[in-house]
Amino acid sequence: MTAEAKAAHTSASPPLTERQEARRRRILHASAQLASRGGFDAVQMREVAESSSVALGTLYRYFPSKVHLLVATMQDQLQHMHTTLRKHPPAADDPAARVAETLMRAFRALQREPHLADAMVRALTFADRSVSPEVDTVSRLTTAIILDAMGLEAPPTAEQLSAVRVIEHTWHSALITWLSGRASIAQVKIDIETVCRLIDLTDPEKA
């Protein structure tokens, strides 16, 4: 179980056994498959249970609602993206360009599965306070992806972390506007590249 996956559980939750983790992975895989085929409405808890070969009651013990399940599915997708990006990091010399390239690569990965992307984003939008730990983990994963791409040699300053949050919000908003048909991929790229310039503005060495 990766550090990011462990972060998906609250500190009060006991660590999963190998068998439980395998069951959880089957559930997340089934959720992603159903969402990929039909979006948010296609993810029905009974069908997820059947597809992952677990009892419906067991599924609800892992994920109390469909929103919990789909937010966890987004965590899982981001973990895979993070692993891939670490293996094949962006090549640009400039931190802002590296972050923009990284976020566009993540965006295009979601673009290849538009129904899945829409289901996960809708779940984030519908999430209430009961889903806060899972939503926070999604945010931490996105932040980690951005910070990795920045390649800082020292811990980020408060100003840099603020810039990262604004970049994260813009990326999420761009994903929503693209999914709703209100923005083209070209416009998303321009918006991402523009907001990533905040990295240069908050660089202590350039201040």
N, C-alpha and C positions, 0 to 999 in steps of 0.2 A: 504493500500500500504506500503510495507516494505521500510526500509531505503535504502536497496540495489536497490530496484526497482526505488525509487525516484532518485537515483544517475544515473540511465540510461538516464534521461532527462537532457538537458542542463539547466543552471540557467535561461535562457531567456524563457523557456517553462513554461506555466502556469500549475499548478497541474491538474491532470485528475479528472473529476467528477467520482462518483461511476459507472455511466452508461458507461462512456468512459473507465474506468479501466476494467469493465466486458467485453467490446468489445475487448479491447487489449488482455485480457487473452484468449478469444475465438480464436483470430488470432494466438497467440503464440501456443496454443494447436493444431490448424489445421496445422501450420507449422511443429511442431514436429511430428505429425502423418504422414504427407506426407513424411517427410524426413526419418522417421523410416522405411517406406515401400520401398522407392526407392532412398534414398540419395539426393544429391544436385540437380540433374537434375529433380527429381520428384516434387520439390517445385516450382510450377508455380503460379505466383501471382493471375491469374484468378481462379485457383482451390482453392487457399487459401481463396480468397474472398467468393467463393461459399460455401466452407466447414464451414466457420465461420459466414455465413449469414450476410455479410457486402457488401456494394457496392464496386466495384473495385477502384473508386476514393477515397472512405473513407480509404481503405487499404493503398493506396499510401500516404495519408496524415499522417498516423501513421508511415509507413515505406516506404521511397522513392525508395527502391530497394530490390531485393531478398537478397542481401548481408546484408543490414541493418536488414532485418527481421531475417535472420539466426544468425547473431551476437547477436541480442536481444534474440533469442531462447536460445543461449548458456548462456546468462546472467540468463535467467529464470531457466535453468537446474542447474547452479551453485548455485543459491539462494536456490533451493530445497535441493541440496547437503549440503549446509552450515547449513540449518535448521536441517537436519537429523543428521549431525555430531555434532551439539551442543547438541542434545537430547541424542546421543550415542557417547560421546567422546572416543578417543583412551585410552587404559588402561595402556600403558607402562609408566614407571617412567622417562625415559630419553627423553628429548625434541626431539632429532634427531629421535629416534625410533617412537615417537608419530607422527611426521610430515610424516615420511615414511609410517607409517600405514594409516594415513589419506589420503595421495595422492594415495596410492594403492587402498583404498576403493573407492575413486572418480574415479580412472581409471577403476576399475571393473564395476562401475555403467555405465560408457560410453561403456565398452566392451559388456555389455548386449544389447546395441543398436548401433551396428557398423555402420549402414547406417546413423543414426542420427549423431553420432560422426563425421563421415567423412564429412557430409554436413556442420556441424558447423565449423570444422577445415578448410575446404576449403574456407568458407566464411571469416574466419579470415585472411587467406592467400591472398584472393583477395581484402580485404578491402583497400580502398584508404583514403585520408585525410578526405573525407566527412563522413567517418564512425569512425573517431578518438574518438569522445566522447563515442561511444558504445564499441569500443575496449578497451579504457581506463577503462571502468567500468568492463569489463571481467577481466582485470589485477588486479583491486582493489579487486574484489571478491576473486580471487585466492590468493592474498596477505593476505586478511583477514582470509581465511581458514587456511593458513599456520601459521599465527601469533596466531590464536586461539589454534592451536595444540601445538605450542611452549609453551603456558601457561606462558608468561613472567610476572613477578611481577612488572616490571618497563617498561617505554616506550622503544621501541627498539632503539639501537644505530645505527649510520650510517653504521657501519660494519655489524650489523645484518640485516639491511634492504637490504644491498648489497647482502648478502648471500641468503636472501629470493628471490631476483630478479633472481639470478643464479639458484636457485632451481625451480622457476617458469618456467624459460626458458627451463631447462632440462626436466621438466614434459611435457611441450608443445611439445618439440622435440621428446620425447619418444612416445608420442601419435601419432605424425605424422609417425615416423618410424614403429610403430606397425601397423597402418592403411594401410601403403604401403606394408606390408608384409616383411619388412626388419629387424624386431626385434621380438623376442618371448616375451611372458609375463614374462618368467623367466629372460630374459635379461633386460626388463624394470624394474623389481623389483630390480635387482642388481644395475642398474644405479641410480634409485631413492634413494636407501639406501646409495649408495656411495656419491652422492651429498649432502644428508642430513647431512653428517658428518661436513659440513661447519658450521653447527649450533654450534657444540662443539668448533670449531676453533675461532668463533667470540663471544663466551660467555665471557663477561668481568670478571666473577668470575674465569675462567679457564685460563685467559691470563697471 
